[in-house]
């Protein structure tokens, strides 16, 4: 989890710093209020992008282990990731293509947000808390191979620690 957070923060900072380095050229023709909004928009995009990367990494982590989760948790996690991904993509597209396509991007983002809310309303049910889902994971032969590799790593680390 800490590695996922580190990776997501690093990627988000890199995207925000690239935006801020481009800002002084454009700031010469805009007012102070617009400049503040420019920076706030960049930070918002960075935080949202960080959340998307973190959520995707956590989904990847969960898919690697045979954890039994309720159906509601799986639905909520999927919809939450889709919601943040659409928000981040809309910010990236607006920054890339400019104000001319902002109306179209805003409409698409609103539709995706409304669909996510409707899906939350209809798919999150009390019965969904009782149903347990097995997220697909490694086949038994792969699990044995991976456990053997983990045992080798552990034994190597123990040898190094005893020296």
CNS distance restraints for C-alpha pairs under 8 A (distance, minus, plus):
assign (resid   1 and name CA) (resid   5 and name CA) 6.20 0.50 0.50
assign (resid   1 and name CA) (resid  58 and name CA) 7.08 0.50 0.50
assign (resid   2 and name CA) (resid   6 and name CA) 6.10 0.50 0.50
assign (resid   3 and name CA) (resid   7 and name CA) 6.12 0.50 0.50
assign (resid   4 and name CA) (resid   8 and name CA) 6.09 0.50 0.50
assign (resid   4 and name CA) (resid  53 and name CA) 7.96 0.50 0.50
assign (resid   4 and name CA) (resid  54 and name CA) 5.80 0.50 0.50
assign (resid   4 and name CA) (resid  57 and name CA) 5.90 0.50 0.50
assign (resid   4 and name CA) (resid  58 and name CA) 7.19 0.50 0.50
assign (resid   5 and name CA) (resid   9 and name CA) 6.03 0.50 0.50
assign (resid   5 and name CA) (resid  54 and name CA) 5.87 0.50 0.50
assign (resid   6 and name CA) (resid  10 and name CA) 6.08 0.50 0.50
assign (resid   7 and name CA) (resid  11 and name CA) 6.21 0.50 0.50
assign (resid   7 and name CA) (resid  54 and name CA) 7.91 0.50 0.50
assign (resid   8 and name CA) (resid  12 and name CA) 6.06 0.50 0.50
assign (resid   8 and name CA) (resid  49 and name CA) 7.78 0.50 0.50
assign (resid   8 and name CA) (resid  50 and name CA) 4.85 0.50 0.50
assign (resid   8 and name CA) (resid  51 and name CA) 7.28 0.50 0.50
assign (resid   8 and name CA) (resid  53 and name CA) 5.21 0.50 0.50
assign (resid   8 and name CA) (resid  54 and name CA) 5.47 0.50 0.50
assign (resid   9 and name CA) (resid  13 and name CA) 5.96 0.50 0.50
assign (resid   9 and name CA) (resid  50 and name CA) 5.55 0.50 0.50
assign (resid  10 and name CA) (resid  14 and name CA) 6.17 0.50 0.50
assign (resid  11 and name CA) (resid  15 and name CA) 6.36 0.50 0.50
assign (resid  11 and name CA) (resid  50 and name CA) 7.15 0.50 0.50
assign (resid  12 and name CA) (resid  16 and name CA) 6.17 0.50 0.50
assign (resid  12 and name CA) (resid  46 and name CA) 4.82 0.50 0.50
assign (resid  12 and name CA) (resid  47 and name CA) 6.79 0.50 0.50
assign (resid  12 and name CA) (resid  49 and name CA) 5.88 0.50 0.50
assign (resid  12 and name CA) (resid  50 and name CA) 5.12 0.50 0.50
assign (resid  13 and name CA) (resid  17 and name CA) 5.90 0.50 0.50
assign (resid  13 and name CA) (resid  46 and name CA) 6.52 0.50 0.50
assign (resid  14 and name CA) (resid  18 and name CA) 6.22 0.50 0.50
assign (resid  15 and name CA) (resid  19 and name CA) 6.51 0.50 0.50
assign (resid  15 and name CA) (resid  46 and name CA) 6.61 0.50 0.50
assign (resid  16 and name CA) (resid  20 and name CA) 6.26 0.50 0.50
assign (resid  16 and name CA) (resid  42 and name CA) 5.87 0.50 0.50
assign (resid  16 and name CA) (resid  43 and name CA) 6.46 0.50 0.50
assign (resid  16 and name CA) (resid  45 and name CA) 7.52 0.50 0.50
assign (resid  16 and name CA) (resid  46 and name CA) 5.50 0.50 0.50
assign (resid  17 and name CA) (resid  21 and name CA) 6.07 0.50 0.50
assign (resid  18 and name CA) (resid  22 and name CA) 6.52 0.50 0.50
assign (resid  19 and name CA) (resid  23 and name CA) 6.35 0.50 0.50
assign (resid  19 and name CA) (resid  42 and name CA) 6.60 0.50 0.50
assign (resid  20 and name CA) (resid  24 and name CA) 7.52 0.50 0.50
assign (resid  20 and name CA) (resid  39 and name CA) 7.24 0.50 0.50
assign (resid  20 and name CA) (resid  42 and name CA) 7.50 0.50 0.50
assign (resid  22 and name CA) (resid  26 and name CA) 7.16 0.50 0.50
assign (resid  23 and name CA) (resid  27 and name CA) 5.87 0.50 0.50
assign (resid  23 and name CA) (resid  38 and name CA) 7.86 0.50 0.50
assign (resid  24 and name CA) (resid  28 and name CA) 6.68 0.50 0.50
assign (resid  26 and name CA) (resid  30 and name CA) 7.06 0.50 0.50
assign (resid  27 and name CA) (resid  31 and name CA) 7.42 0.50 0.50
assign (resid  27 and name CA) (resid  35 and name CA) 6.27 0.50 0.50
assign (resid  30 and name CA) (resid  34 and name CA) 6.13 0.50 0.50
assign (resid  30 and name CA) (resid  35 and name CA) 6.62 0.50 0.50
assign (resid  31 and name CA) (resid  35 and name CA) 6.18 0.50 0.50
assign (resid  32 and name CA) (resid  36 and name CA) 6.23 0.50 0.50
assign (resid  33 and name CA) (resid  37 and name CA) 6.28 0.50 0.50
assign (resid  34 and name CA) (resid  38 and name CA) 6.02 0.50 0.50
assign (resid  35 and name CA) (resid  39 and name CA) 6.40 0.50 0.50
assign (resid  36 and name CA) (resid  40 and name CA) 6.15 0.50 0.50
assign (resid  37 and name CA) (resid  41 and name CA) 5.92 0.50 0.50
assign (resid  38 and name CA) (resid  42 and name CA) 6.29 0.50 0.50
assign (resid  39 and name CA) (resid  43 and name CA) 6.19 0.50 0.50
assign (resid  40 and name CA) (resid  44 and name CA) 6.01 0.50 0.50
assign (resid  41 and name CA) (resid  45 and name CA) 6.12 0.50 0.50
assign (resid  42 and name CA) (resid  46 and name CA) 6.19 0.50 0.50
assign (resid  43 and name CA) (resid  47 and name CA) 6.15 0.50 0.50
assign (resid  44 and name CA) (resid  48 and name CA) 6.10 0.50 0.50
assign (resid  45 and name CA) (resid  49 and name CA) 5.97 0.50 0.50
assign (resid  45 and name CA) (resid  88 and name CA) 6.39 0.50 0.50
assign (resid  45 and name CA) (resid  91 and name CA) 6.27 0.50 0.50
assign (resid  45 and name CA) (resid  92 and name CA) 7.56 0.50 0.50
assign (resid  46 and name CA) (resid  50 and name CA) 6.04 0.50 0.50
assign (resid  47 and name CA) (resid  51 and name CA) 6.29 0.50 0.50
assign (resid  48 and name CA) (resid  52 and name CA) 6.30 0.50 0.50
assign (resid  48 and name CA) (resid  84 and name CA) 6.72 0.50 0.50
assign (resid  48 and name CA) (resid  87 and name CA) 7.56 0.50 0.50
assign (resid  48 and name CA) (resid  88 and name CA) 5.95 0.50 0.50
assign (resid  49 and name CA) (resid  53 and name CA) 6.25 0.50 0.50
assign (resid  49 and name CA) (resid  84 and name CA) 7.91 0.50 0.50
assign (resid  49 and name CA) (resid  85 and name CA) 7.72 0.50 0.50
assign (resid  49 and name CA) (resid  88 and name CA) 5.72 0.50 0.50
assign (resid  50 and name CA) (resid  54 and name CA) 6.07 0.50 0.50
assign (resid  51 and name CA) (resid  55 and name CA) 6.00 0.50 0.50
assign (resid  51 and name CA) (resid  84 and name CA) 7.39 0.50 0.50
assign (resid  52 and name CA) (resid  56 and name CA) 6.13 0.50 0.50
assign (resid  52 and name CA) (resid  81 and name CA) 6.40 0.50 0.50
assign (resid  52 and name CA) (resid  84 and name CA) 5.88 0.50 0.50
assign (resid  52 and name CA) (resid  85 and name CA) 5.84 0.50 0.50
assign (resid  52 and name CA) (resid  88 and name CA) 7.64 0.50 0.50
assign (resid  53 and name CA) (resid  57 and name CA) 6.13 0.50 0.50
assign (resid  54 and name CA) (resid  58 and name CA) 6.14 0.50 0.50
assign (resid  55 and name CA) (resid  59 and name CA) 6.13 0.50 0.50
assign (resid  55 and name CA) (resid  81 and name CA) 6.27 0.50 0.50
assign (resid  56 and name CA) (resid  60 and name CA) 6.20 0.50 0.50
assign (resid  56 and name CA) (resid  81 and name CA) 7.15 0.50 0.50
assign (resid  57 and name CA) (resid  61 and name CA) 6.15 0.50 0.50
assign (resid  58 and name CA) (resid  62 and name CA) 6.11 0.50 0.50
assign (resid  59 and name CA) (resid  63 and name CA) 6.11 0.50 0.50
assign (resid  60 and name CA) (resid  64 and name CA) 6.60 0.50 0.50
assign (resid  61 and name CA) (resid  65 and name CA) 7.19 0.50 0.50
assign (resid  62 and name CA) (resid  66 and name CA) 7.96 0.50 0.50
assign (resid  62 and name CA) (resid  67 and name CA) 7.17 0.50 0.50
assign (resid  62 and name CA) (resid 135 and name CA) 7.89 0.50 0.50
assign (resid  63 and name CA) (resid 135 and name CA) 5.95 0.50 0.50
assign (resid  63 and name CA) (resid 136 and name CA) 6.46 0.50 0.50
assign (resid  63 and name CA) (resid 137 and name CA) 6.13 0.50 0.50
assign (resid  64 and name CA) (resid 136 and name CA) 7.87 0.50 0.50
assign (resid  64 and name CA) (resid 137 and name CA) 5.47 0.50 0.50
assign (resid  64 and name CA) (resid 138 and name CA) 7.09 0.50 0.50
assign (resid  65 and name CA) (resid 135 and name CA) 7.94 0.50 0.50
assign (resid  65 and name CA) (resid 137 and name CA) 6.09 0.50 0.50
assign (resid  65 and name CA) (resid 138 and name CA) 7.99 0.50 0.50
assign (resid  66 and name CA) (resid 134 and name CA) 6.60 0.50 0.50
assign (resid  66 and name CA) (resid 135 and name CA) 6.45 0.50 0.50
assign (resid  66 and name CA) (resid 136 and name CA) 7.26 0.50 0.50
assign (resid  66 and name CA) (resid 137 and name CA) 5.91 0.50 0.50
assign (resid  67 and name CA) (resid 134 and name CA) 6.47 0.50 0.50
assign (resid  67 and name CA) (resid 135 and name CA) 6.76 0.50 0.50
assign (resid  68 and name CA) (resid 132 and name CA) 5.81 0.50 0.50
assign (resid  68 and name CA) (resid 133 and name CA) 5.48 0.50 0.50
assign (resid  68 and name CA) (resid 134 and name CA) 4.99 0.50 0.50
assign (resid  68 and name CA) (resid 135 and name CA) 6.96 0.50 0.50
assign (resid  69 and name CA) (resid  73 and name CA) 6.41 0.50 0.50
assign (resid  69 and name CA) (resid  74 and name CA) 6.90 0.50 0.50
assign (resid  69 and name CA) (resid 132 and name CA) 5.32 0.50 0.50
assign (resid  69 and name CA) (resid 133 and name CA) 5.36 0.50 0.50
assign (resid  69 and name CA) (resid 134 and name CA) 6.74 0.50 0.50
assign (resid  69 and name CA) (resid 135 and name CA) 7.71 0.50 0.50
assign (resid  70 and name CA) (resid  74 and name CA) 6.69 0.50 0.50
assign (resid  70 and name CA) (resid 128 and name CA) 6.32 0.50 0.50
assign (resid  70 and name CA) (resid 129 and name CA) 5.20 0.50 0.50
assign (resid  70 and name CA) (resid 130 and name CA) 6.45 0.50 0.50
assign (resid  70 and name CA) (resid 131 and name CA) 5.50 0.50 0.50
assign (resid  70 and name CA) (resid 132 and name CA) 4.39 0.50 0.50
assign (resid  70 and name CA) (resid 133 and name CA) 5.87 0.50 0.50
assign (resid  71 and name CA) (resid  75 and name CA) 6.17 0.50 0.50
assign (resid  71 and name CA) (resid 128 and name CA) 5.03 0.50 0.50
assign (resid  71 and name CA) (resid 129 and name CA) 6.35 0.50 0.50
assign (resid  71 and name CA) (resid 130 and name CA) 7.86 0.50 0.50
assign (resid  71 and name CA) (resid 131 and name CA) 5.82 0.50 0.50
assign (resid  71 and name CA) (resid 132 and name CA) 6.01 0.50 0.50
assign (resid  71 and name CA) (resid 133 and name CA) 6.01 0.50 0.50
assign (resid  72 and name CA) (resid  76 and name CA) 5.89 0.50 0.50
assign (resid  72 and name CA) (resid 123 and name CA) 7.49 0.50 0.50
assign (resid  72 and name CA) (resid 124 and name CA) 5.41 0.50 0.50
assign (resid  72 and name CA) (resid 125 and name CA) 7.12 0.50 0.50
assign (resid  72 and name CA) (resid 128 and name CA) 5.05 0.50 0.50
assign (resid  72 and name CA) (resid 129 and name CA) 5.82 0.50 0.50
assign (resid  73 and name CA) (resid  77 and name CA) 5.97 0.50 0.50
assign (resid  73 and name CA) (resid 129 and name CA) 7.93 0.50 0.50
assign (resid  74 and name CA) (resid  78 and name CA) 6.14 0.50 0.50
assign (resid  75 and name CA) (resid  79 and name CA) 6.13 0.50 0.50
assign (resid  75 and name CA) (resid 120 and name CA) 7.96 0.50 0.50
assign (resid  75 and name CA) (resid 123 and name CA) 7.26 0.50 0.50
assign (resid  75 and name CA) (resid 124 and name CA) 7.30 0.50 0.50
assign (resid  76 and name CA) (resid  80 and name CA) 5.86 0.50 0.50
assign (resid  76 and name CA) (resid 120 and name CA) 7.05 0.50 0.50
assign (resid  76 and name CA) (resid 124 and name CA) 7.53 0.50 0.50
assign (resid  77 and name CA) (resid  81 and name CA) 6.09 0.50 0.50
assign (resid  78 and name CA) (resid  82 and name CA) 6.19 0.50 0.50
assign (resid  79 and name CA) (resid  83 and name CA) 6.01 0.50 0.50
assign (resid  79 and name CA) (resid 116 and name CA) 6.02 0.50 0.50
assign (resid  79 and name CA) (resid 119 and name CA) 7.75 0.50 0.50
assign (resid  79 and name CA) (resid 120 and name CA) 7.57 0.50 0.50
assign (resid  80 and name CA) (resid  84 and name CA) 6.28 0.50 0.50
assign (resid  80 and name CA) (resid 116 and name CA) 7.91 0.50 0.50
assign (resid  81 and name CA) (resid  85 and name CA) 5.91 0.50 0.50
assign (resid  82 and name CA) (resid  86 and name CA) 6.07 0.50 0.50
assign (resid  82 and name CA) (resid 116 and name CA) 7.89 0.50 0.50
assign (resid  83 and name CA) (resid  87 and name CA) 6.30 0.50 0.50
assign (resid  83 and name CA) (resid 112 and name CA) 7.10 0.50 0.50
assign (resid  83 and name CA) (resid 113 and name CA) 6.28 0.50 0.50
assign (resid  83 and name CA) (resid 116 and name CA) 6.63 0.50 0.50
assign (resid  84 and name CA) (resid  88 and name CA) 6.06 0.50 0.50
assign (resid  85 and name CA) (resid  89 and name CA) 6.03 0.50 0.50
assign (resid  86 and name CA) (resid  90 and name CA) 6.05 0.50 0.50
assign (resid  86 and name CA) (resid 109 and name CA) 6.39 0.50 0.50
assign (resid  86 and name CA) (resid 112 and name CA) 7.11 0.50 0.50
assign (resid  87 and name CA) (resid  91 and name CA) 6.37 0.50 0.50
assign (resid  87 and name CA) (resid 109 and name CA) 6.55 0.50 0.50
assign (resid  88 and name CA) (resid  92 and name CA) 6.18 0.50 0.50
assign (resid  89 and name CA) (resid  93 and name CA) 5.98 0.50 0.50
assign (resid  90 and name CA) (resid  94 and name CA) 6.01 0.50 0.50
assign (resid  90 and name CA) (resid 105 and name CA) 5.91 0.50 0.50
assign (resid  90 and name CA) (resid 106 and name CA) 7.31 0.50 0.50
assign (resid  90 and name CA) (resid 109 and name CA) 6.69 0.50 0.50
assign (resid  91 and name CA) (resid  95 and name CA) 6.11 0.50 0.50
assign (resid  92 and name CA) (resid  96 and name CA) 6.02 0.50 0.50
assign (resid  93 and name CA) (resid  97 and name CA) 5.82 0.50 0.50
assign (resid  93 and name CA) (resid  98 and name CA) 7.75 0.50 0.50
assign (resid  93 and name CA) (resid 105 and name CA) 7.61 0.50 0.50
assign (resid  94 and name CA) (resid  98 and name CA) 5.24 0.50 0.50
assign (resid  94 and name CA) (resid  99 and name CA) 6.47 0.50 0.50
assign (resid  94 and name CA) (resid 101 and name CA) 6.86 0.50 0.50
assign (resid  94 and name CA) (resid 102 and name CA) 5.72 0.50 0.50
assign (resid  94 and name CA) (resid 105 and name CA) 7.15 0.50 0.50
assign (resid  95 and name CA) (resid  99 and name CA) 7.92 0.50 0.50
assign (resid  97 and name CA) (resid 101 and name CA) 6.66 0.50 0.50
assign (resid  98 and name CA) (resid 102 and name CA) 7.03 0.50 0.50
assign (resid 101 and name CA) (resid 105 and name CA) 6.26 0.50 0.50
assign (resid 102 and name CA) (resid 106 and name CA) 5.88 0.50 0.50
assign (resid 103 and name CA) (resid 107 and name CA) 6.23 0.50 0.50
assign (resid 104 and name CA) (resid 108 and name CA) 6.35 0.50 0.50
assign (resid 105 and name CA) (resid 109 and name CA) 6.12 0.50 0.50
assign (resid 106 and name CA) (resid 110 and name CA) 6.13 0.50 0.50
assign (resid 107 and name CA) (resid 111 and name CA) 6.28 0.50 0.50
assign (resid 108 and name CA) (resid 112 and name CA) 6.24 0.50 0.50
assign (resid 109 and name CA) (resid 113 and name CA) 6.06 0.50 0.50
assign (resid 110 and name CA) (resid 114 and name CA) 6.04 0.50 0.50
assign (resid 111 and name CA) (resid 115 and name CA) 6.11 0.50 0.50
assign (resid 112 and name CA) (resid 116 and name CA) 6.14 0.50 0.50
assign (resid 113 and name CA) (resid 117 and name CA) 6.26 0.50 0.50
assign (resid 114 and name CA) (resid 118 and name CA) 6.16 0.50 0.50
assign (resid 115 and name CA) (resid 119 and name CA) 6.02 0.50 0.50
assign (resid 116 and name CA) (resid 120 and name CA) 6.11 0.50 0.50
assign (resid 117 and name CA) (resid 121 and name CA) 6.22 0.50 0.50
assign (resid 118 and name CA) (resid 122 and name CA) 6.18 0.50 0.50
assign (resid 119 and name CA) (resid 123 and name CA) 5.57 0.50 0.50
assign (resid 119 and name CA) (resid 124 and name CA) 7.75 0.50 0.50
assign (resid 120 and name CA) (resid 124 and name CA) 5.54 0.50 0.50
assign (resid 123 and name CA) (resid 128 and name CA) 7.98 0.50 0.50
assign (resid 124 and name CA) (resid 128 and name CA) 6.37 0.50 0.50
assign (resid 125 and name CA) (resid 129 and name CA) 7.16 0.50 0.50
assign (resid 126 and name CA) (resid 130 and name CA) 7.38 0.50 0.50
assign (resid 127 and name CA) (resid 131 and name CA) 6.62 0.50 0.50
assign (resid 138 and name CA) (resid 142 and name CA) 5.81 0.50 0.50
assign (resid 138 and name CA) (resid 143 and name CA) 5.93 0.50 0.50
assign (resid 139 and name CA) (resid 143 and name CA) 6.20 0.50 0.50
assign (resid 140 and name CA) (resid 144 and name CA) 6.27 0.50 0.50
assign (resid 141 and name CA) (resid 145 and name CA) 6.38 0.50 0.50
assign (resid 142 and name CA) (resid 146 and name CA) 6.10 0.50 0.50
assign (resid 143 and name CA) (resid 147 and name CA) 5.98 0.50 0.50
assign (resid 144 and name CA) (resid 148 and name CA) 6.09 0.50 0.50
assign (resid 145 and name CA) (resid 149 and name CA) 6.28 0.50 0.50
assign (resid 146 and name CA) (resid 150 and name CA) 6.14 0.50 0.50
assign (resid 147 and name CA) (resid 151 and name CA) 6.13 0.50 0.50
assign (resid 148 and name CA) (resid 152 and name CA) 6.30 0.50 0.50
assign (resid 149 and name CA) (resid 153 and name CA) 6.23 0.50 0.50
assign (resid 150 and name CA) (resid 154 and name CA) 6.08 0.50 0.50
assign (resid 151 and name CA) (resid 155 and name CA) 6.10 0.50 0.50
assign (resid 152 and name CA) (resid 156 and name CA) 6.13 0.50 0.50
assign (resid 153 and name CA) (resid 157 and name CA) 6.15 0.50 0.50
assign (resid 154 and name CA) (resid 158 and name CA) 6.10 0.50 0.50
assign (resid 155 and name CA) (resid 159 and name CA) 6.19 0.50 0.50
assign (resid 156 and name CA) (resid 160 and name CA) 6.29 0.50 0.50
assign (resid 157 and name CA) (resid 161 and name CA) 6.07 0.50 0.50
assign (resid 158 and name CA) (resid 162 and name CA) 6.23 0.50 0.50
assign (resid 159 and name CA) (resid 163 and name CA) 6.65 0.50 0.50
